[in-house]
Amino acid sequence: MKADPTHQLALLDVAELDSRAAQLRHQRGHLPELAEISTLEAERTALTDQVRDARIVVDDLTVEQSKADREVEQVKARRERDRTRMDSGQITNPKDLERMQHELVSLERRISTLEDAELEVMEKLEEAQQVLDGLGIRAEDIDARLAELVAARDEKRAAIDRSLEEVVAARGPATEGMPDDLMALYERLREQKGIGAALLRARQCGGCNMTLDASELSRIRSAPADEVIRCEECQRILVRTDESGL
């Protein structure tokens, strides 16, 4: 393929813009905030399930405690009624009085048992509430950190997008007047290699950093200035300048 040396040289400007655009796109997709955001979002999702489960435990224990409280109050109320009947002299029959005294003893034991159970439920509820509160605090911390990270990510993305727009806008003028066949070759190589053209500097390919051997340099040296040279190693277009060391 033949191409005017000035057009070949202009390919380096296009390649520089394309390389810069690729770097910006890579930078945009690999911002340091992205990994932490992903980790925290996964933790936040898991935390939502944990909060839901912890809240169910708290709700169930709250119901259980209310039930235990009612049972204690009911037995205490019955004990007070029996005491009142005894203290008021309503029970005069010795057998009935003895039976009532035995019943009061049984009620006292029942109250003690119920209060122990009530205390156990209260302790479980307190522990469960602490777990729920702790999960809530962690969720708030994650939400706050995520807000900071998302704001930083969006700010950096906006800056990168502005730079990318400038690079893309500059590419059009850089390719104006370029031969179609040269640009077609360049674009095909760019899709394959990422960089379609590279500077031959100090006998080294700027694309793959391969140092050319003597025979290859001799071939390039003898080639006409308008001949499009390709790197034997990476197949990119090699642009010759005074820096090539030929």
Salt bridges, closest charged atoms under 4 A:
ASP18 OD1 - ARG171 NE 2.53
ASP18 OD2 - ARG190 NE 3.41
GLU33 OE2 - LYS156 NZ 2.62
GLU36 OE2 - ARG145 NE 2.97
GLU43 OE2 - ARG138 NE 2.83
ASP49 OD1 - ARG52 NH1 3.35
ASP53 OD1 - ARG52 NH2 3.17
GLU80 OE2 - ARG79 NE 3.47
GLU80 OE2 - ARG83 NH1 3.51
GLU98 OE2 - HIS102 NE2 3.71
GLU103 OE2 - ARG78 NH2 2.67
GLU103 OE1 - ARG99 NH1 3.81
GLU108 OE2 - ARG79 NH1 3.11
GLU108 OE2 - ARG83 NH2 2.75
GLU115 OE2 - LYS76 NZ 3.08
GLU120 OE2 - LYS124 NZ 3.62
ASP143 OD1 - ARG44 NE 2.77
GLU148 OE1 - ARG145 NH1 3.12
ASP154 OD1 - ARG153 NH2 2.96
ASP161 OD1 - ARG28 NE 2.77
GLU187 OE2 - ARG171 NH2 2.59
GLU187 OE1 - ARG190 NH2 2.83
GLU216 OE2 - ARG219 NH2 2.54
ASP226 OD1 - LYS2 NZ 3.78
GLU243 OE1 - ARG201 NE 2.83
